[in-house]
């Protein structure tokens, strides 16, 4: 699938066997590879589906179910374009044997498996005609986990009121934040990071909630990123720290 919330397509390979979809997830994977507007639907269905990870066990050895936090898994890996080795995940049991032959597998909810491999990334359906290459930041966005920004030097941050408003993002954030009584104020600005030559959306929330509670509140929205091609940075602060910059999202009734 093309670059987006579920990220960079593993290009169709001329040597790959014909790819006939065997479930709704594979049907939507093919459709989304041809129509980028369907990426969001693919991501939503993905997180409601099971995925399969290849293991170096005999083919009759497999596990199905939710994996406990801290589970130790021995998964088969595959090479990314830059040579890194990441977990190989699949959209159906048959795809496991297409890629690796007679091996075992783990079947688990996609959100469960993707969370386990989120720090290293993964490739969906490696070597097959339709798949996805997820970098760690892609999986963070897909799972609604904002990527921490590490600043290793003195950095100048410039905040601007965006001339091209990300209307869908503004609408979704405003609907959630303005309705929560624990949120005092919130703004969305365009952040320019000159040293990194990067831009991002900058969500400034004033609330008594802690960061994890805010992430949980906004998880559905965060999973839809990036937004108009840009990632979302977020800061959570007390209301007493003064007015923010950008599009005002809360309290209720602000425009």
C-alpha positions as CSV (number, residue, x, y, z in Angstrom):
1,X,0.0,0.0,0.0
2,X,1.3,3.5,-0.7
3,X,2.8,5.6,2.1
4,X,0.2,6.6,4.7
5,X,-1.1,5.5,8.1
6,X,-0.3,2.0,7.2
7,X,2.6,3.1,5.2
8,X,5.0,2.3,2.5
9,X,4.0,-0.3,0.0
10,X,6.1,-3.4,-0.5
11,X,6.2,-3.1,-4.3
12,X,4.4,-5.8,-6.3
13,X,7.1,-8.2,-7.3
14,X,7.1,-9.6,-10.9
15,X,8.3,-13.0,-9.6
16,X,5.7,-13.2,-6.9
17,X,2.9,-15.8,-7.3
18,X,-0.6,-14.6,-8.2
19,X,-2.3,-13.0,-5.2
20,X,-5.9,-14.0,-5.0
21,X,-7.5,-12.5,-1.8
22,X,-8.8,-15.1,0.7
23,X,-10.4,-12.7,3.2
24,X,-11.8,-9.2,3.4
25,X,-8.5,-7.8,4.8
26,X,-6.7,-9.0,1.6
27,X,-9.4,-7.6,-0.6
28,X,-9.1,-4.2,1.0
29,X,-5.2,-4.4,0.9
30,X,-5.4,-4.8,-2.9
31,X,-8.0,-2.0,-3.2
32,X,-6.0,0.4,-1.0
33,X,-2.9,-0.2,-3.0
34,X,-4.7,1.1,-6.0
35,X,-6.8,3.9,-4.3
36,X,-5.0,5.8,-1.5
37,X,-8.4,7.1,-0.3
38,X,-9.0,3.6,1.1
39,X,-6.0,3.5,3.4
40,X,-8.0,4.6,6.4
41,X,-10.5,1.8,5.9
42,X,-7.7,-0.7,5.5
43,X,-6.1,0.5,8.8
44,X,-9.4,0.2,10.6
45,X,-10.1,-3.3,9.3
46,X,-6.5,-4.3,10.0
47,X,-6.8,-3.4,13.7
48,X,-10.0,-5.5,13.9
49,X,-8.4,-8.6,12.2
50,X,-6.0,-11.3,13.1
51,X,-2.5,-11.3,11.7
52,X,0.0,-14.3,11.4
53,X,3.7,-14.3,12.3
54,X,6.0,-17.1,11.0
55,X,7.9,-19.1,13.6
56,X,10.8,-21.6,13.1
57,X,8.7,-24.4,14.5
58,X,7.3,-27.5,12.7
59,X,4.2,-26.7,10.7
60,X,2.0,-28.4,13.2
61,X,3.2,-26.0,15.9
62,X,1.2,-22.9,16.2
63,X,-0.4,-20.6,18.7
64,X,-3.7,-18.7,18.4
65,X,-5.0,-16.1,20.8
66,X,-4.0,-12.9,22.6
67,X,-0.4,-12.7,23.5
68,X,0.4,-11.7,27.1
69,X,2.4,-8.5,27.7
70,X,6.1,-9.5,27.8
71,X,5.5,-12.7,25.8
72,X,8.8,-14.0,24.4
73,X,8.4,-14.8,20.7
74,X,10.9,-16.4,18.2
75,X,9.7,-14.9,14.9
76,X,11.1,-15.4,11.5
77,X,12.4,-12.1,10.0
78,X,12.8,-10.6,6.6
79,X,15.1,-7.9,5.2
80,X,13.9,-4.3,4.6
81,X,15.2,-2.4,1.6
82,X,18.1,-0.9,3.7
83,X,19.1,-4.4,5.0
84,X,17.6,-4.3,8.5
85,X,15.9,-7.5,9.7
86,X,12.3,-7.1,10.9
87,X,9.4,-9.4,11.8
88,X,7.5,-11.0,8.9
89,X,3.7,-10.7,9.3
90,X,1.0,-12.1,7.1
91,X,-2.7,-11.5,6.2
92,X,-3.6,-15.2,6.2
93,X,-2.2,-18.6,7.2
94,X,-1.6,-19.5,3.6
95,X,0.7,-16.5,3.0
96,X,3.0,-17.8,5.7
97,X,3.7,-21.0,3.8
98,X,3.9,-19.1,0.5
99,X,6.8,-17.0,1.9
100,X,8.6,-19.5,4.1
101,X,7.4,-23.0,3.3
102,X,6.8,-25.5,6.1
103,X,7.1,-23.5,9.3
104,X,5.0,-22.8,12.3
105,X,3.0,-19.6,13.0
106,X,1.5,-17.4,15.7
107,X,-2.0,-16.1,15.1
108,X,-3.1,-13.1,17.2
109,X,-5.1,-9.9,17.0
110,X,-3.3,-7.4,14.7
111,X,-3.1,-4.7,17.4
112,X,-1.5,-7.3,19.8
113,X,1.2,-8.4,17.3
114,X,1.9,-4.9,15.9
115,X,2.4,-3.6,19.5
116,X,5.0,-6.3,20.1
117,X,7.0,-5.4,17.0
118,X,6.4,-1.6,17.1
119,X,9.9,-0.7,18.2
120,X,11.6,-2.4,15.3
121,X,9.0,-2.3,12.5
122,X,7.6,-5.1,10.3
123,X,6.8,-6.1,6.8
124,X,3.4,-7.5,5.9
125,X,3.4,-10.3,3.3
126,X,7.1,-10.0,2.5
127,X,8.0,-11.3,-1.0
128,X,4.4,-11.4,-2.1
129,X,2.6,-9.1,-4.6
130,X,0.8,-7.0,-2.0
131,X,2.1,-5.9,1.4
132,X,3.2,-3.1,3.6
133,X,6.5,-2.0,5.1
134,X,6.0,-0.4,8.5
135,X,8.7,1.7,10.1
136,X,8.5,2.1,13.9
137,X,7.0,5.6,13.6
138,X,4.4,4.2,11.2
139,X,3.4,1.6,13.7
140,X,3.3,4.2,16.5
141,X,0.9,6.3,14.4
142,X,-1.2,3.2,13.5
143,X,-1.5,2.2,17.2
144,X,-2.2,5.7,18.4
145,X,1.2,6.1,20.1
146,X,2.8,9.5,19.4
147,X,6.5,9.1,18.7
148,X,8.7,10.9,21.3
149,X,10.7,13.7,19.8
150,X,14.3,13.6,21.1
151,X,16.0,17.0,20.9
152,X,19.8,16.6,21.1
153,X,20.8,20.3,20.6
154,X,19.4,23.7,21.2
155,X,16.4,23.9,19.0
156,X,14.2,26.8,17.8
157,X,10.6,26.0,17.4
158,X,8.4,28.3,15.4
159,X,4.6,28.0,15.8
160,X,2.3,29.4,13.1
161,X,-1.5,29.6,12.5
162,X,-1.8,27.3,9.4
163,X,-3.0,28.9,6.3
164,X,-4.2,25.6,5.0
165,X,-6.2,24.1,7.9
166,X,-6.3,20.4,8.3
167,X,-10.1,20.4,8.5
168,X,-10.6,16.8,9.3
169,X,-8.1,16.8,12.1
170,X,-9.5,20.1,13.5
171,X,-13.0,18.7,13.4
172,X,-12.1,15.4,15.1
173,X,-9.9,17.0,17.8
174,X,-12.5,19.7,18.6
175,X,-15.3,17.1,18.9
176,X,-13.4,15.2,21.6
177,X,-11.5,18.0,23.4
178,X,-14.3,20.5,23.7
179,X,-16.7,17.9,25.1
180,X,-14.4,16.8,27.9
181,X,-14.8,18.8,31.2
182,X,-11.3,18.0,32.2
183,X,-9.9,19.9,29.2
184,X,-9.6,23.7,29.9
185,X,-8.2,24.9,26.6
186,X,-6.5,23.5,23.5
187,X,-4.8,24.8,20.3
188,X,-3.5,23.3,17.1
189,X,-0.6,25.1,15.4
190,X,1.8,24.4,12.5
191,X,5.3,23.8,14.0
192,X,8.4,24.5,12.0
193,X,11.6,22.9,13.3
194,X,14.4,24.8,11.4
195,X,17.3,22.7,12.6
196,X,15.6,19.4,11.5
197,X,14.1,21.0,8.3
198,X,10.8,19.5,9.5
199,X,7.2,20.6,10.0
200,X,4.5,19.0,12.1
201,X,1.2,19.8,13.7
202,X,1.6,21.0,17.3
203,X,-1.3,20.1,19.7
204,X,-1.2,22.2,22.9
205,X,-3.6,20.9,25.5
206,X,-4.3,22.5,29.0
207,X,-5.8,20.0,31.3
208,X,-5.6,18.3,34.7
209,X,-5.3,14.9,33.0
210,X,-1.9,13.3,32.6
211,X,-0.3,12.6,29.2
212,X,-1.4,8.9,29.1
213,X,-5.0,9.8,29.9
214,X,-4.9,12.3,27.0
215,X,-3.4,9.8,24.6
216,X,-6.2,7.3,25.5
217,X,-8.8,9.9,24.9
218,X,-7.4,10.8,21.5
219,X,-6.4,7.3,20.5
220,X,-8.9,7.0,17.6
221,X,-7.7,10.3,16.1
222,X,-4.0,9.6,16.6
223,X,-4.3,6.3,14.8
224,X,-5.4,8.1,11.6
225,X,-2.1,10.0,11.2
226,X,-0.1,11.4,9.5
227,X,-2.5,14.4,8.8
228,X,-2.2,16.1,5.4
229,X,1.2,14.5,5.2
230,X,2.5,15.8,8.6
231,X,3.0,14.0,12.0
232,X,1.4,15.3,15.1
233,X,3.4,16.5,18.2
234,X,1.5,17.0,21.4
235,X,2.2,18.8,24.7
236,X,0.1,18.6,27.8
237,X,0.3,21.5,30.3
238,X,-1.6,23.1,33.1
239,X,-4.0,25.9,32.1
240,X,-2.1,28.5,34.1
241,X,0.8,28.6,31.6
242,X,-0.8,31.2,29.4
243,X,-2.6,31.3,26.0
244,X,-1.4,29.0,23.2
245,X,-0.9,29.7,19.5
246,X,-3.0,28.4,16.6
247,X,-6.5,27.2,15.9
248,X,-8.4,27.1,19.2
249,X,-10.1,23.7,19.8
250,X,-11.5,24.0,23.3
251,X,-13.5,25.0,25.3
252,X,-16.8,24.3,23.6
253,X,-18.1,26.9,21.2
254,X,-14.7,28.1,20.0
255,X,-14.0,28.4,16.3
